[in-house]
Amino acid sequence: MPDSKRKRGTIAILTGGGDVPGLNPAIRAITIRALREGYRVLGLRRGWAGIMELQRDKDADNSDNYQYLSEEIVNKAGRTGGTFLHTSRTRPSHVPKDMVPDHLQSVYSDDINDLTPEVLKNLSFLGVDFLIPIGGDDTLSYAVRMYQEGVKVIAIPKTMDNDVPGTDYCIGFSTCVTRTINMTNTLRTSAGSHERILVLEVFGRYAGFTAMLPTMAGAANRCVIPEYKFDIDKLTRLLVEDRKNNPSKYSVVLVSEGATFSGMEEMMFRQKEKDMYGHSKLGGIGEAVSGKIKEISPQYNNGKAVNVITQQLGYLVRGGDPDSIDSIVPMAYGNLALDLVLKGIHGRLVVLRNGRYDNAPLDVVTSSKKLVDLKKYYNTDRYRPHYKSFEFQPLFIMTGS
């Protein structure tokens, strides 16, 4: 139980960007530790949207914007996937006119508006002393802005792509890799039964870690990733060869959603409409690769086309409960954040580096990019991972910061 005699202040938590398994365990860890240390805990709802849209009126109904957290609330959600605080891709520094909250429409009328002044006033209105955002590089890039504006921020990295700079691990990655391996192994029975090539589209806008690790683990013959523009003719030849050499007459390739092949000018988008961070929704590269493979395959298969099975794994790998790593790491990250709060330290990102928990300057999120090191880990001739030694490598091999 919290010690009511101690009133140390208020900690606010938010989750932004895409959902992943492990968010609720992180919220639970922060909340339970904070309450027991004498803090009040607020859950800001729907990412940055909740605090941006709040009305500074004691009589206003702000139940859609925040809630007080208790041990009972977080214990119920702590073992489940997703985020019970909900999430969004709201970016308060770049708000289109039609998304400005109704009560601010008379104040902000530009095509794109910076509502950061409102966010700062709203945090002050709620009496927030420390802000703990959990998210990927988009959510955390705005957290850097908050810190620059004087907010005491301690951030936690989360993303299936595992591409937040400064850390070897982001919440959600292990479950994504585990699910990708399991689902690939499930689908290979259909590929083998029909002697087809199996093309699976996986997450990875700019970084190919979610395709690389399952392939390294033996789930696929080949993978193509955003960091390297591949030759579709060569990929087809390799997959036909893999199929021929397999007694069950099938082969498998994992295709990152951000991958492109020679002749493509840009990534393939499911829709052109962009979110506030400038990202359009990706999707369709798996279908494009499949169509090309079937078209080209007769050249390498005695004139006969090879049929293809295509599947976009998408939300199947990000929904549901977390695996063991995404249950343990969020618990540790949450407690690391509270360690920093208790020491009065802020402007930090909690991280895992070289197998040890640590923290790094928050602005590492915006000062660099985290991508697959092609020279060290990707065979650009064979379209598959390669490595010289596992000695002293991080748990997930090529994910070192």
C-alpha positions in Angstrom: 0.0 0.0 0.0 1.2 3.6 -0.6 2.4 5.5 2.4 -0.1 8.3 2.7 2.2 10.3 5.0 4.7 10.8 2.1 3.6 13.1 -0.7 6.5 13.1 -3.1 4.6 14.4 -6.1 2.9 13.2 -9.3 4.2 10.9 -12.0 2.4 10.7 -15.4 2.8 7.7 -17.8 1.8 7.6 -21.5 2.1 5.1 -24.3 2.4 6.3 -27.9 2.7 4.8 -31.4 1.9 1.2 -32.2 0.8 -1.2 -29.6 3.1 -4.0 -28.5 3.0 -6.8 -25.9 4.8 -5.5 -22.8 3.3 -2.1 -22.4 1.0 -3.1 -19.6 3.7 -4.8 -17.6 5.8 -1.6 -17.9 2.9 0.5 -16.7 2.3 -1.9 -13.8 5.9 -1.9 -12.7 6.1 1.9 -12.7 2.8 2.4 -10.9 3.3 -0.2 -8.1 6.8 1.1 -7.3 5.8 4.7 -7.5 2.8 4.3 -5.2 4.8 2.5 -2.7 7.4 5.3 -2.7 4.7 7.8 -2.0 3.9 9.2 -5.5 0.6 9.8 -7.1 0.4 8.2 -10.6 -1.6 9.4 -13.6 -2.1 7.5 -16.7 -2.4 9.8 -19.7 -4.7 8.3 -22.2 -4.2 7.9 -26.0 -0.5 8.9 -26.1 0.2 12.6 -26.5 -3.4 13.1 -27.5 -4.7 12.8 -24.0 -2.6 15.6 -22.5 -2.9 17.8 -25.6 -6.7 17.6 -25.6 -7.2 18.1 -21.9 -9.4 21.1 -20.8 -8.0 23.1 -17.9 -11.3 23.4 -16.1 -11.9 21.6 -12.8 -15.5 21.0 -13.9 -14.6 19.6 -17.3 -15.0 15.9 -18.0 -11.4 14.8 -18.8 -12.0 11.1 -18.2 -10.9 10.5 -21.8 -7.7 12.2 -21.2 -6.3 10.8 -18.0 -7.0 8.5 -15.1 -5.5 7.9 -11.6 -3.8 4.6 -11.4 -3.9 2.1 -8.5 -2.4 -1.3 -7.8 -5.8 -2.9 -8.5 -6.1 -1.3 -11.9 -2.6 -2.1 -13.1 -2.6 -5.6 -11.6 -5.6 -6.5 -13.8 -3.9 -5.4 -17.0 -0.3 -6.2 -16.1 -0.1 -9.6 -17.6 -1.9 -8.8 -20.8 -0.9 -7.4 -24.2 -1.6 -4.0 -25.7 -2.0 -0.9 -23.6 -5.0 -0.2 -21.4 -4.1 3.5 -21.5 -4.7 3.3 -25.3 -2.4 4.9 -27.8 -2.2 7.3 -30.8 0.3 8.7 -33.2 -0.5 12.3 -32.2 2.3 14.8 -32.5 1.4 18.0 -30.6 4.0 20.0 -32.4 2.5 19.3 -35.8 -1.3 19.3 -35.5 -3.5 19.8 -38.6 -6.2 22.4 -38.2 -9.0 19.8 -38.3 -7.4 17.9 -35.4 -7.1 20.9 -33.1 -9.4 20.3 -30.1 -12.7 22.1 -30.3 -11.9 24.4 -27.3 -8.7 25.5 -29.0 -10.0 26.1 -32.5 -10.2 29.9 -32.0 -6.6 30.0 -30.9 -4.9 27.7 -33.4 -6.1 28.2 -36.9 -3.0 27.5 -39.1 -2.9 24.6 -41.4 -0.4 23.0 -39.1 -0.2 24.1 -35.5 2.2 23.7 -32.6 0.2 22.9 -29.5 3.2 22.4 -27.2 2.3 25.5 -25.1 -1.0 23.8 -24.3 0.7 20.5 -23.4 3.0 22.3 -21.0 0.1 24.2 -19.4 -1.9 20.9 -19.1 1.0 19.1 -17.4 1.3 22.0 -14.9 -2.5 21.9 -14.4 -2.3 18.3 -13.5 0.6 18.9 -11.2 2.9 16.5 -13.0 6.4 16.4 -11.6 7.9 13.6 -13.8 6.7 12.3 -17.2 7.4 8.8 -18.3 6.6 8.3 -22.0 6.8 4.7 -23.4 7.2 4.6 -27.2 9.3 4.4 -30.3 11.5 7.0 -31.9 8.5 9.1 -33.0 6.8 9.3 -29.6 10.2 9.8 -27.9 11.3 12.5 -30.3 8.5 14.6 -28.9 9.6 13.6 -25.4 13.0 15.2 -26.3 11.0 18.4 -27.1 9.3 18.2 -23.8 12.6 17.8 -22.0 14.0 20.8 -23.9 10.9 22.8 -22.7 11.8 22.0 -19.0 9.7 18.9 -18.4 11.4 16.2 -16.2 11.2 13.3 -18.7 12.4 9.7 -18.3 11.7 7.6 -21.3 11.2 3.9 -22.0 11.9 2.5 -25.5 9.2 0.4 -27.2 8.8 -0.8 -30.8 8.5 -4.1 -32.6 11.2 -2.9 -35.1 13.8 -2.5 -32.2 15.1 0.6 -33.9 15.3 3.1 -31.1 18.9 4.3 -30.9 20.9 4.0 -27.8 19.5 0.6 -26.6 20.0 -3.0 -27.6 16.4 -3.8 -26.8 13.0 -2.2 -27.2 9.8 -3.6 -25.6 7.8 -5.8 -28.0 10.7 -7.0 -30.1 11.1 -10.5 -28.6 7.4 -11.3 -28.9 7.5 -10.1 -32.5 10.4 -12.4 -33.3 8.9 -15.3 -31.4 5.6 -15.0 -33.2 7.2 -14.6 -36.6 9.1 -17.8 -36.1 6.0 -19.7 -34.9 3.8 -18.4 -37.7 6.4 -19.1 -40.3 6.7 -22.7 -39.1 2.9 -23.0 -39.1 2.6 -21.7 -42.7 5.4 -23.9 -44.0 3.1 -26.9 -43.8 0.9 -25.4 -46.5 3.9 -24.3 -48.6 5.3 -27.8 -48.4 2.0 -29.5 -49.2 1.6 -27.5 -52.4 5.3 -27.2 -53.2 5.2 -23.4 -53.3 7.3 -20.5 -52.3 6.2 -18.8 -49.1 6.5 -15.0 -49.0 5.8 -13.4 -45.6 5.6 -9.6 -45.1 6.8 -8.6 -41.6 7.3 -5.3 -39.7 10.3 -3.1 -40.4 9.9 0.4 -41.9 13.5 1.4 -41.9 15.3 -1.4 -40.0 15.3 -5.1 -40.9 15.8 -6.7 -37.5 12.4 -8.4 -37.4 13.2 -10.1 -40.7 16.9 -10.8 -39.9 16.5 -12.6 -36.5 13.9 -15.1 -37.5 15.9 -15.9 -40.7 19.0 -16.3 -38.6 17.1 -18.7 -36.4 16.2 -20.9 -39.4 12.6 -19.8 -40.0 13.3 -18.7 -43.6 15.8 -19.3 -46.4 16.1 -15.6 -47.3 15.1 -12.2 -46.1 15.1 -8.8 -47.8 15.3 -5.6 -45.6 14.9 -1.8 -45.9 18.7 -1.2 -45.6 19.4 -2.8 -49.0 17.6 -2.5 -52.3 17.5 -6.0 -53.7 17.3 -7.5 -57.1 14.0 -9.3 -57.6 15.4 -11.5 -60.4 18.3 -12.7 -58.1 15.9 -13.3 -55.2 13.7 -15.4 -57.4 16.6 -17.5 -58.6 17.8 -18.1 -55.0 14.3 -19.1 -53.9 13.8 -21.5 -56.8 17.1 -23.1 -56.0 16.2 -23.3 -52.3 12.9 -25.0 -53.3 14.7 -27.4 -55.6 17.2 -28.4 -52.8 14.4 -28.9 -50.2 13.1 -32.5 -50.1 9.6 -31.0 -49.4 9.9 -28.7 -52.4 9.2 -25.3 -50.9 11.2 -22.2 -49.8 10.5 -19.2 -47.6 11.4 -15.5 -47.7 10.7 -12.8 -45.1 10.1 -9.4 -46.6 10.4 -6.3 -44.4 7.5 -3.9 -45.0 10.0 -1.1 -45.9 12.0 -3.2 -48.3 12.3 -2.1 -52.0 13.7 -3.8 -55.1 15.5 -2.3 -58.0 13.1 -0.3 -60.1 11.0 0.8 -57.1 11.3 4.5 -56.4 9.9 4.4 -52.9 8.5 2.0 -50.3 5.1 0.5 -51.0 2.2 2.2 -49.2 -1.3 0.8 -48.4 -2.5 4.4 -48.3 -0.9 7.7 -49.0 -2.5 9.6 -46.1 0.2 10.4 -43.6 0.2 10.5 -39.8 1.5 13.5 -37.8 5.0 12.1 -38.0 4.9 12.1 -41.8 4.5 8.3 -42.2 2.1 6.7 -44.6 0.8 3.3 -43.8 3.0 0.6 -45.4 1.8 -2.6 -46.9 1.8 -4.5 -50.1 5.4 -5.2 -50.8 4.8 -8.9 -50.0 2.2 -9.1 -52.7 4.4 -7.2 -55.2 7.3 -9.6 -54.5 5.0 -12.6 -54.8 3.7 -11.5 -58.2 7.2 -10.9 -59.5 8.5 -14.2 -58.2 5.7 -16.1 -60.0 6.3 -14.1 -63.2 10.1 -14.7 -63.2 10.2 -18.2 -61.8 9.8 -20.1 -65.2 13.3 -18.8 -66.1 14.8 -20.9 -63.3 12.3 -23.8 -63.2 12.5 -25.4 -66.7 9.9 -23.0 -68.0 7.2 -23.7 -65.4 5.9 -21.1 -63.0 6.2 -21.7 -59.3 3.0 -20.8 -57.3 3.4 -18.6 -54.3 1.7 -18.3 -50.9 1.6 -14.7 -49.6 0.8 -13.7 -46.0 1.2 -10.3 -44.2 1.8 -11.1 -40.6 1.1 -7.6 -39.4 -1.0 -7.3 -36.3 -0.8 -11.0 -35.6 2.7 -10.5 -34.2 1.8 -7.4 -32.2 -1.5 -8.5 -30.6 -1.9 -10.8 -27.6 0.1 -11.5 -24.5 3.8 -10.8 -24.1 6.4 -13.6 -24.1 8.8 -14.0 -21.1 11.3 -11.4 -22.2 8.6 -8.9 -22.9 7.3 -9.6 -19.4 10.6 -9.3 -17.6 12.3 -6.4 -19.5 9.3 -4.0 -19.0 9.3 -4.8 -15.3 13.0 -3.9 -15.1 12.6 -0.8 -17.3 9.8 0.5 -15.1 11.9 0.1 -12.0 14.9 1.7 -13.7 12.7 4.7 -14.4 11.7 4.9 -10.8 15.3 4.6 -9.7 16.1 7.7 -11.7 13.0 9.5 -10.3 14.1 8.8 -6.7 17.6 10.2 -7.5 16.1 13.3 -9.1 17.6 12.5 -12.4 15.8 13.2 -15.7 16.4 13.6 -19.4 17.3 9.9 -19.7 16.3 6.9 -21.7 16.4 3.6 -19.8 18.2 1.0 -21.9 19.7 -2.5 -22.2 23.3 -2.5 -23.5 25.8 -5.3 -23.6 23.4 -7.5 -21.5 23.1 -4.9 -18.7 20.4 -2.4 -17.7 21.5 1.2 -17.9 20.4 4.6 -19.0 21.5 7.0 -21.7 20.9 10.7 -22.6 17.4 11.1 -23.9 18.5 13.0 -27.0 20.3 9.9 -28.3 16.8 9.2 -29.8 17.1 12.1 -32.2 20.9 12.2 -32.7 21.4 8.9 -34.6 19.7 6.1 -36.5 19.7 2.4 -35.6 19.8 0.1 -38.6 21.2 -3.3 -39.5 24.9 -3.1 -40.1 25.0 -4.5 -43.6 28.8 -5.1 -43.7 28.7 -7.1 -40.4 25.5 -9.0 -40.6 23.8 -9.1 -44.0 25.1 -11.0 -47.0 24.0 -8.8 -49.9 24.8 -11.4 -52.5 22.8 -14.3 -50.8 20.0 -12.2 -49.1 20.4 -13.7 -45.7 22.2 -12.9 -42.4 25.8 -13.8 -41.9 28.1 -13.4 -38.9 31.7 -14.2 -38.0 31.4 -14.8 -34.3 28.8 -14.8 -31.6 31.3 -14.1 -28.9 30.5 -10.9 -26.9 27.4 -10.2 -29.1 24.2 -9.0 -27.4 21.3 -11.4 -26.9 19.8 -10.7 -30.2 23.1 -10.6 -32.1 22.9 -7.7 -34.5 20.8 -5.4 -32.3 23.6 -3.7 -30.4 23.4 0.0 -30.0 
